[in-house]
Amino acid sequence: MPHRHLPRHARAAVAAAAATAALLVAGLSGSASAGPAAPPAAETLRTDAAPAALLEAMERDLGLDRAQAERRLANEAEAGATAGRLRAALGSDFAGAWVRGADSGTLTVATTDAHDVPAIETQGAEATVVRHSLTDLDAAKSRLDRAARRNDTTDAPVWYVDVRTNTVVVRAIRPSAARTLLSAAGVDGSLTRIEKSADRPRALYDLRGGEAYYINNSGRCSIGFPVTKGTQQGYATAGHCGRTGDSTSGHNRVAQGTFQGSVFPGRDMAWVATDSPWTATPYVKGAGGQNVQVTGSTQATVGASVCRSGSTTGWHCGTVQVLNTSVTYPEGTITGVTQTSVCAEPGDSGGSYISGSQAQGVTSGGSGNCSSGGTTFFQPVNPLLQNYGLTLKTTGDGGEEPPPGGGTWSAGTVYQPGDTVTYGGATYRCLQGHQAQPGWEPPNVPALWQHL
């Protein structure tokens, strides 16, 4: 990648490389081991593999030109790696990270300790000092999740951690319902913000005929991501689309498979094992039927671009607004979903969310539509893969075995930030959530693993 195309935070990091030994936060200089220069995160995550259909949808829905769309994907990959290194280094001070700008050229990292500011800025990110750590905000949000099991949240249907405002937001039709939930959870008011909204999110399924797949020859949903479990092929989708044992047929009404597992409410995840005529491919259906390659499942940063494929409305793009959201549908409360600005409509449920070439999740529900705009939520794919022991089908999973290295790292395992593994006699710490795969051994992907 030419130097002039690096994001601002990456350019600054390169300029400051000689000073990394003097970083004020221990651990940042451990992000690369001695030897050849580490490849850029954008190269590791194959942002250059983004097909024209995805870039065109980003241009249309995010108001970008082609060069901005391409730079945005590369910048977001680099920002995710930088944010991961800083999260590991700041420890309990870390309060979240997000990108902004048309091409996501600015990464902001929040901390509760002003002494961390020079270290953050040395990595090329903007620093902001806030009152509450991400750990404290997540703990408050967890208390709301527990309180929701005992209280009616119909009129306060959405709550989440908003790292940009350093608060836990409760979105409510009636503010009094939000106050009741906060009181039941015993959450300190200084941590929270109530936001009034008329939206009542619902699961996005319907009973109309059309493409994608059908459940028991009736309801219609959309395939999420092709997966395998050993030699069994299938796909990930939304839990509200079907129950364990329900049969499915394809877009062509040919018998397709059976739901092997389904969780809804609580989470919104499921997987279908397909019959022999159906073959899992490493693709998502893009505009005009074009194939969009899936090369991994690295979680996108708040503010990053994300695109959705669904059988009702096709390709649409937007941004990741907040992670770890809880939302109440008529059927019950769902936790751990991601909120986005991408529109969706009934029948899009279960469909794919993808950022660049990285799988993000399957469509759960939302409000609004693709005419007037709306808010949607997706079930993250990594917890789904982990829950059912599935392997995401990617362009890099041609059956090759990882080179021998010994240690605890294992292809197919879902890793979260902070997890540690050993490989080749060395210890590594995970920087970004992802499912490991051959070719992504820790020494090969410094965007995902920090050498300790």
C-alpha positions as CSV (number, residue, x, y, z in Angstrom):
1,M,0.0,0.0,0.0
2,P,1.6,3.4,-1.0
3,H,2.4,5.6,2.0
4,R,0.1,8.3,0.9
5,H,-2.9,6.0,1.2
6,L,-2.3,5.0,4.8
7,P,-4.8,6.4,7.3
8,R,-3.7,9.3,9.3
9,H,-3.2,7.2,12.5
10,A,-1.2,4.7,10.5
11,R,1.1,7.4,9.0
12,A,1.7,8.8,12.4
13,A,2.5,5.4,13.8
14,V,5.1,4.9,11.0
15,A,6.7,8.3,11.7
16,A,6.8,7.4,15.4
17,A,8.2,3.9,15.0
18,A,11.6,4.9,16.3
19,A,10.0,6.1,19.5
20,T,8.0,3.0,20.4
21,A,10.5,2.0,23.0
22,A,9.6,5.1,24.9
23,L,5.8,4.6,24.9
24,L,4.3,5.4,28.2
25,V,2.0,2.4,28.2
26,A,3.8,-0.9,28.5
27,G,3.0,-3.5,25.9
28,L,2.4,-1.4,22.8
29,S,5.8,-2.1,21.4
30,G,5.1,-5.8,21.7
31,S,2.7,-5.7,18.7
32,A,5.4,-6.8,16.3
33,S,8.3,-9.3,16.8
34,A,11.7,-8.9,15.4
35,G,12.1,-9.8,11.8
36,P,10.5,-8.7,8.5
37,A,8.1,-5.8,8.6
38,A,4.6,-6.8,9.5
39,P,2.1,-6.7,6.7
40,P,-0.6,-3.9,6.9
41,A,-3.9,-5.0,8.5
42,A,-5.6,-4.1,5.2
43,E,-3.5,-6.7,3.4
44,T,-4.1,-9.4,6.1
45,L,-7.9,-8.8,6.0
46,R,-7.9,-8.6,2.2
47,T,-9.7,-5.3,1.8
48,D,-8.5,-5.2,-1.8
49,A,-10.8,-8.2,-2.4
50,A,-13.9,-6.1,-2.0
51,P,-16.0,-6.7,-5.2
52,A,-17.5,-3.9,-7.2
53,A,-21.0,-4.7,-6.0
54,L,-20.1,-4.0,-2.4
55,L,-18.2,-0.8,-3.2
56,E,-21.1,0.4,-5.3
57,A,-23.5,-0.1,-2.4
58,M,-21.2,1.8,-0.1
59,E,-21.0,4.6,-2.6
60,R,-24.8,4.7,-2.8
61,D,-25.7,4.4,0.9
62,L,-22.8,6.2,2.5
63,G,-22.4,9.0,-0.1
64,L,-18.9,8.1,-1.1
65,D,-16.9,8.0,-4.3
66,R,-15.0,4.9,-5.3
67,A,-11.7,6.1,-3.9
68,Q,-13.3,7.0,-0.6
69,A,-14.9,3.6,-0.3
70,E,-11.7,1.7,-1.0
71,R,-9.7,4.0,1.5
72,R,-12.5,3.5,4.1
73,L,-12.1,-0.3,4.1
74,A,-8.3,-0.1,4.3
75,N,-8.5,2.6,7.1
76,E,-11.0,0.6,9.1
77,A,-8.8,-2.5,9.0
78,E,-5.8,-0.5,10.2
79,A,-7.9,1.3,12.9
80,G,-9.2,-2.1,14.2
81,A,-5.6,-3.3,14.7
82,T,-4.5,-0.1,16.3
83,A,-7.5,0.0,18.7
84,G,-6.8,-3.7,19.6
85,R,-3.2,-2.9,20.6
86,L,-4.3,0.1,22.6
87,R,-7.1,-1.9,24.3
88,A,-4.5,-4.5,25.4
89,A,-2.0,-1.8,26.6
90,L,-4.5,0.4,28.5
91,G,-6.1,-2.4,30.4
92,S,-8.7,-1.2,32.8
93,D,-8.3,2.4,31.6
94,F,-9.7,1.6,28.2
95,A,-13.1,3.1,27.5
96,G,-13.8,2.3,23.8
97,A,-12.8,3.2,20.3
98,W,-14.5,4.4,17.2
99,V,-13.7,5.7,13.7
100,R,-15.2,8.8,11.9
101,G,-14.9,10.7,8.7
102,A,-16.0,9.9,5.2
103,D,-13.1,7.5,4.7
104,S,-12.8,6.5,8.4
105,G,-9.5,8.3,8.5
106,T,-9.7,9.3,12.2
107,L,-9.6,6.8,15.1
108,T,-10.5,8.0,18.5
109,V,-9.6,6.0,21.6
110,A,-11.1,6.8,25.0
111,T,-9.3,6.4,28.4
112,T,-10.1,7.2,32.0
113,D,-6.5,8.2,32.7
114,A,-5.1,11.4,31.2
115,H,-1.6,9.9,31.5
116,D,-2.5,7.6,28.7
117,V,-3.0,10.4,26.2
118,P,0.6,10.5,24.9
119,A,0.7,6.8,24.3
120,I,-2.6,6.9,22.4
121,E,-1.4,9.8,20.2
122,T,1.9,8.1,19.5
123,Q,-0.1,5.3,17.8
124,G,-1.7,8.0,15.6
125,A,-5.1,8.0,17.3
126,E,-7.0,10.9,18.8
127,A,-7.3,10.5,22.6
128,T,-10.3,11.5,24.8
129,V,-10.4,11.3,28.5
130,V,-13.7,10.2,30.0
131,R,-15.1,9.3,33.4
132,H,-16.2,5.7,33.0
133,S,-14.2,2.7,31.7
134,L,-15.7,0.2,29.2
135,T,-15.6,-2.4,31.9
136,D,-17.8,-0.3,34.2
137,L,-20.2,0.5,31.3
138,D,-20.5,-3.1,30.3
139,A,-21.1,-4.1,33.9
140,A,-24.0,-1.6,34.1
141,K,-25.4,-2.8,30.9
142,S,-25.3,-6.4,32.2
143,R,-27.3,-5.3,35.3
144,L,-29.9,-3.9,32.9
145,D,-30.0,-7.3,31.0
146,R,-30.6,-9.1,34.3
147,A,-33.3,-6.7,35.4
148,A,-35.1,-7.1,32.0
149,R,-35.7,-10.7,32.8
150,R,-37.9,-9.7,35.7
151,N,-39.5,-6.5,34.2
152,D,-41.6,-5.6,31.2
153,T,-39.4,-3.7,28.8
154,T,-41.9,-3.3,26.0
155,D,-41.8,0.5,26.3
156,A,-38.1,0.7,26.9
157,P,-37.0,-1.8,24.1
158,V,-33.4,-0.9,23.5
159,W,-30.3,-0.4,25.7
160,Y,-26.6,-0.4,24.9
161,V,-23.2,1.0,25.7
162,D,-22.4,4.1,23.7
163,V,-18.7,4.6,23.8
164,R,-18.9,7.9,22.0
165,T,-20.9,9.5,24.8
166,N,-19.4,7.3,27.6
167,T,-22.9,6.3,28.8
168,V,-25.3,3.4,28.9
169,V,-28.2,4.5,26.7
170,V,-31.8,3.3,27.3
171,R,-34.0,4.1,24.3
172,A,-37.7,4.2,25.3
173,I,-41.1,5.0,24.0
174,R,-42.0,6.3,27.5
175,P,-39.1,7.7,29.5
176,S,-40.8,6.6,32.7
177,A,-40.4,3.0,31.5
178,A,-36.7,3.6,31.1
179,R,-36.5,5.1,34.6
180,T,-38.3,2.0,36.0
181,L,-35.8,-0.3,34.3
182,L,-32.8,1.7,35.6
183,S,-34.2,1.7,39.1
184,A,-34.9,-2.1,39.0
185,A,-31.3,-2.6,37.8
186,G,-29.8,-0.3,40.5
187,V,-27.7,1.5,37.9
188,D,-26.1,4.8,38.9
189,G,-27.7,7.6,37.0
190,S,-24.4,9.2,36.2
191,L,-23.7,6.2,33.9
192,T,-26.9,6.5,31.9
193,R,-28.8,8.5,29.3
194,I,-32.4,8.1,28.4
195,E,-33.3,8.7,24.7
196,K,-36.9,9.0,23.6
197,S,-37.9,7.1,20.5
198,A,-41.1,6.0,18.9
199,D,-39.5,2.9,17.3
200,R,-40.7,-0.5,18.3
201,P,-38.2,-3.0,16.8
202,R,-39.5,-6.4,15.6
203,A,-38.0,-9.5,14.1
204,L,-37.8,-9.3,10.3
205,Y,-39.6,-12.4,9.0
206,D,-42.7,-12.7,6.9
207,L,-45.0,-15.2,5.2
208,R,-44.7,-14.0,1.6
209,G,-43.3,-16.0,-1.3
210,G,-39.9,-15.1,-2.8
211,E,-36.3,-16.0,-2.9
212,A,-33.8,-17.2,-0.2
213,Y,-35.1,-20.1,1.9
214,Y,-38.4,-21.2,3.2
215,I,-39.2,-22.8,6.6
216,N,-41.7,-25.7,6.6
217,N,-42.8,-24.5,3.2
218,S,-44.2,-21.3,4.7
219,G,-42.2,-18.5,6.3
220,R,-39.2,-17.0,4.4
221,C,-35.9,-15.8,5.7
222,S,-32.4,-15.3,4.2
223,I,-29.3,-17.4,4.4
224,G,-26.5,-15.8,6.6
225,F,-23.1,-17.4,6.0
226,P,-22.3,-20.9,4.6
227,V,-20.5,-23.0,7.3
228,T,-19.3,-26.5,7.9
229,K,-19.3,-28.8,11.0
230,G,-16.8,-31.5,10.3
231,T,-18.0,-32.9,6.9
232,Q,-21.5,-31.6,7.3
233,Q,-22.3,-28.5,5.2
234,G,-24.9,-25.8,6.1
235,Y,-25.4,-22.2,6.9
236,A,-25.8,-19.8,9.8
237,T,-29.0,-17.8,10.1
238,A,-31.3,-16.1,12.7
239,G,-32.9,-18.1,15.5
240,H,-36.3,-16.5,15.1
241,C,-36.6,-17.9,11.6
242,G,-37.1,-21.5,12.7
243,R,-36.9,-24.0,15.6
244,T,-34.8,-27.1,15.9
245,G,-36.2,-29.8,13.6
246,D,-37.9,-27.4,11.2
247,S,-37.3,-28.3,7.5
248,T,-36.1,-25.8,4.9
249,S,-36.3,-25.5,1.1
250,G,-34.2,-23.3,-1.1
251,H,-35.1,-20.3,-3.2
252,N,-36.0,-22.8,-5.9
253,R,-38.3,-24.7,-3.5
254,V,-36.0,-27.7,-3.7
255,A,-35.7,-29.6,-0.3
256,Q,-32.7,-28.1,1.4
257,G,-32.1,-29.1,5.0
258,T,-33.1,-29.0,8.7
259,F,-32.6,-26.6,11.6
260,Q,-30.0,-28.3,13.9
261,G,-30.1,-25.6,16.6
262,S,-31.9,-22.4,17.4
263,V,-31.9,-19.8,20.1
264,F,-34.6,-17.1,20.3
265,P,-35.2,-15.0,22.4
266,G,-32.2,-14.4,24.6
267,R,-30.0,-14.5,21.5
268,D,-31.0,-14.8,17.8
269,M,-28.9,-17.5,16.4
270,A,-29.4,-20.8,14.5
271,W,-27.9,-23.1,11.9
272,V,-29.2,-25.3,9.2
273,A,-27.6,-28.6,8.0
274,T,-28.1,-29.0,4.3
275,D,-28.7,-32.0,2.1
276,S,-26.1,-33.4,-0.3
277,P,-27.2,-31.4,-3.3
278,W,-26.4,-28.1,-1.5
279,T,-22.8,-27.1,-1.3
280,A,-21.4,-24.4,1.0
281,T,-19.4,-21.7,-0.8
282,P,-17.4,-18.8,0.6
283,Y,-19.7,-16.2,-0.9
284,V,-22.5,-13.8,-0.1
285,K,-24.9,-12.8,-2.8
286,G,-24.3,-9.2,-3.9
287,A,-26.1,-6.8,-6.2
288,G,-27.0,-8.4,-9.5
289,G,-26.2,-11.9,-8.2
290,Q,-22.4,-11.1,-8.0
291,N,-20.4,-13.1,-5.5
292,V,-18.9,-11.3,-2.5
293,Q,-16.0,-13.2,-1.0
294,V,-15.8,-14.0,2.7
295,T,-12.2,-14.3,3.9
296,G,-12.7,-14.2,7.7
297,S,-14.8,-12.9,10.7
298,T,-12.8,-10.1,12.3
299,Q,-15.2,-7.8,14.2
300,A,-15.6,-4.3,12.9
301,T,-15.0,-1.1,15.0
302,V,-17.8,1.3,16.0
303,G,-18.3,3.7,13.2
304,A,-17.0,1.2,10.5
305,S,-18.9,0.6,7.3
306,V,-21.0,-2.6,7.1
307,C,-23.2,-3.9,4.2
308,R,-26.2,-6.3,4.3
309,S,-27.5,-8.9,1.9
310,G,-31.1,-9.9,2.2
311,S,-33.7,-11.7,0.0
312,T,-36.2,-8.8,0.2
313,T,-34.2,-5.7,-0.3
314,G,-30.8,-6.9,-1.6
315,W,-27.7,-4.9,-0.9
316,H,-27.7,-2.0,1.5
317,C,-24.9,-0.4,3.5
318,G,-24.5,1.8,6.6
319,T,-22.3,2.0,9.7
320,V,-21.9,0.1,13.0
321,Q,-23.5,2.3,15.6
322,V,-23.0,0.4,18.8
323,L,-21.9,-3.0,19.9
324,N,-23.4,-5.3,22.7
325,T,-26.9,-3.9,22.4
326,S,-30.0,-5.4,24.1
327,V,-33.4,-5.0,22.3
328,T,-36.9,-6.1,23.2
329,Y,-39.1,-7.6,20.5
330,P,-42.7,-8.7,21.1
331,E,-41.3,-12.2,21.5
332,G,-38.8,-11.2,24.2
333,T,-35.4,-9.6,24.9
334,I,-32.3,-10.3,22.8
335,T,-28.9,-9.5,24.1
336,G,-25.4,-9.1,22.5
337,V,-26.6,-7.8,19.1
338,T,-25.0,-5.0,17.1
339,Q,-26.9,-1.9,16.1
340,T,-26.5,-0.4,12.6
341,S,-27.8,2.3,10.4
342,V,-28.4,-0.3,7.6
343,C,-32.1,-0.6,6.5
344,A,-33.9,-3.9,6.3
345,E,-37.4,-5.3,5.7
346,P,-39.4,-8.5,6.5
347,G,-37.8,-11.5,4.7
348,D,-34.2,-10.1,5.1
349,S,-33.9,-11.9,8.5
350,G,-31.0,-14.2,8.8
351,G,-29.2,-12.5,6.0
352,S,-25.5,-11.5,5.9
353,Y,-23.8,-8.5,7.3
354,I,-20.2,-8.1,6.0
355,S,-17.6,-5.4,6.4
356,G,-15.2,-5.5,3.5
357,S,-14.5,-9.3,3.2
358,Q,-15.1,-9.9,6.9
359,A,-18.3,-11.6,8.0
360,Q,-20.0,-9.7,10.9
361,G,-23.4,-11.3,11.6
362,V,-26.9,-12.3,10.6
363,T,-29.9,-10.0,10.4
364,S,-32.1,-10.1,13.5
365,G,-34.6,-7.2,13.5
366,G,-35.1,-3.5,13.6
367,S,-37.5,-0.7,12.7
368,G,-38.2,1.4,9.7
369,N,-37.7,0.2,6.1
370,C,-35.5,0.8,3.0
371,S,-37.8,3.6,1.7
372,S,-37.8,5.9,4.7
373,G,-34.7,4.5,6.5
374,G,-34.4,2.7,9.7
375,T,-32.3,1.0,12.4
376,T,-31.4,-2.7,12.4
377,F,-29.7,-5.2,14.7
378,F,-27.6,-8.2,13.8
379,Q,-26.5,-11.3,15.8
380,P,-22.7,-11.3,15.7
381,V,-21.4,-14.3,13.8
382,N,-18.5,-15.3,16.0
383,P,-20.6,-16.2,19.1
384,L,-22.9,-18.1,16.7
385,L,-20.0,-20.1,15.3
386,Q,-18.7,-20.7,18.8
387,N,-22.0,-21.8,20.2
388,Y,-22.6,-24.5,17.6
389,G,-19.0,-25.5,16.9
390,L,-19.2,-24.3,13.3
391,T,-16.5,-23.2,10.9
392,L,-17.1,-20.3,8.6
393,K,-16.6,-21.1,4.9
394,T,-13.9,-18.7,3.6
395,T,-11.8,-18.4,0.5
396,G,-8.8,-19.5,2.6
397,D,-10.3,-22.8,3.9
398,G,-9.3,-25.1,1.1
399,G,-8.5,-27.9,3.5
400,E,-4.9,-27.0,4.1
401,E,-3.4,-27.7,7.5
402,P,-1.6,-25.0,9.4
403,P,2.1,-25.4,9.5
404,P,3.3,-27.2,12.7
405,G,4.0,-24.8,15.5
406,G,2.8,-26.5,18.6
407,G,1.1,-24.6,21.4
408,T,-2.5,-23.8,22.2
409,W,-3.6,-21.9,19.1
410,S,-6.1,-23.8,17.0
411,A,-7.8,-23.2,13.7
412,G,-11.5,-23.1,14.0
413,T,-11.5,-21.6,17.5
414,V,-13.2,-18.3,18.1
415,Y,-10.9,-15.9,20.0
416,Q,-11.9,-12.7,21.8
417,P,-9.7,-9.6,22.6
418,G,-7.5,-10.4,25.6
419,D,-7.3,-14.2,25.0
420,T,-3.8,-15.6,25.1
421,V,-2.3,-18.5,23.2
422,T,1.0,-20.1,22.5
423,Y,2.4,-20.9,19.1
424,G,5.9,-21.8,18.0
425,G,7.2,-21.4,21.5
426,A,6.0,-17.9,21.9
427,T,2.9,-16.3,23.6
428,Y,0.4,-14.1,21.8
429,R,-2.6,-12.0,23.0
430,C,-5.7,-11.6,20.8
431,L,-6.3,-8.0,19.7
432,Q,-9.6,-8.4,17.6
433,G,-12.4,-10.9,17.9
434,H,-12.2,-13.5,15.0
435,Q,-12.4,-17.2,14.2
436,A,-8.9,-18.6,13.6
437,Q,-8.2,-20.3,10.3
438,P,-5.2,-21.8,8.4
439,G,-3.0,-18.9,7.2
440,W,-3.9,-16.8,10.2
441,E,-1.4,-18.3,12.6
442,P,-0.4,-15.6,15.2
443,P,3.0,-14.8,13.8
444,N,1.4,-14.1,10.4
445,V,-1.4,-11.7,11.5
446,P,-0.1,-8.9,13.8
447,A,-3.4,-7.2,13.1
448,L,-5.1,-9.9,15.2
449,W,-2.3,-11.1,17.6
450,Q,0.2,-9.3,19.7
451,H,3.5,-11.0,20.5
452,L,4.2,-10.9,24.2
